[in-house]
Amino acid sequence: MGVPSALSLSPEEIEKLNRKLSDMRHSVNNHLTLLTTALELIRRKPDSTPRMLESMADQPQKIRDELVQFSEDFERALKINQD
């Protein structure tokens, strides 16, 4: 992985990257909340299991997508090349 020896980000670029990090954390927390809520509903209402399992099954991929997108944005902002 190539990392630039000198890096300079403007305050605006730092703010933008920080906003993306905040958005990613918020989204991941939402997906985790959906997983937790679905588990709790299954415990309380076992008849809701098929519907809740569908919702739960989607969340790991959504979390992965959020992390991948932020990683790409981060690497682009810091001019880090994946070799």
MOLIN-V318335 format. One record per residue. PSI is psi in degrees with one decimal (* if undefined). Layout:
PSI / PSI
//
This chain:
124.9 / 123.9 / 130.0 / 142.5 / -29.0 / 130.2 / 134.5 / 120.8 / 138.6 / 161.2 / -35.5 / -41.3 / -39.8 / -43.0 / -42.5 / -44.3 / -40.0 / -38.6 / -40.9 / -40.0 / -45.0 / -43.6 / -41.8 / -45.7 / -43.4 / -46.1 / -44.7 / -43.3 / -38.9 / -43.9 / -40.4 / -36.2 / -40.9 / -41.1 / -47.9 / -42.6 / -42.8 / -41.8 / -42.8 / -40.6 / -38.8 / -40.9 / -42.2 / -32.2 / 82.0 / -25.8 / -13.4 / 1.7 / -50.3 / -42.9 / -42.6 / -34.7 / -37.0 / -46.2 / -43.7 / -37.7 / -27.9 / -26.2 / -43.0 / -40.8 / -38.4 / -39.9 / -45.9 / -44.9 / -41.1 / -45.1 / -41.6 / -44.6 / -44.7 / -42.4 / -43.1 / -43.8 / -41.7 / -49.0 / -38.5 / -44.5 / -37.5 / 3.5 / 43.8 / 123.5 / 133.1 / 114.5 / *
//
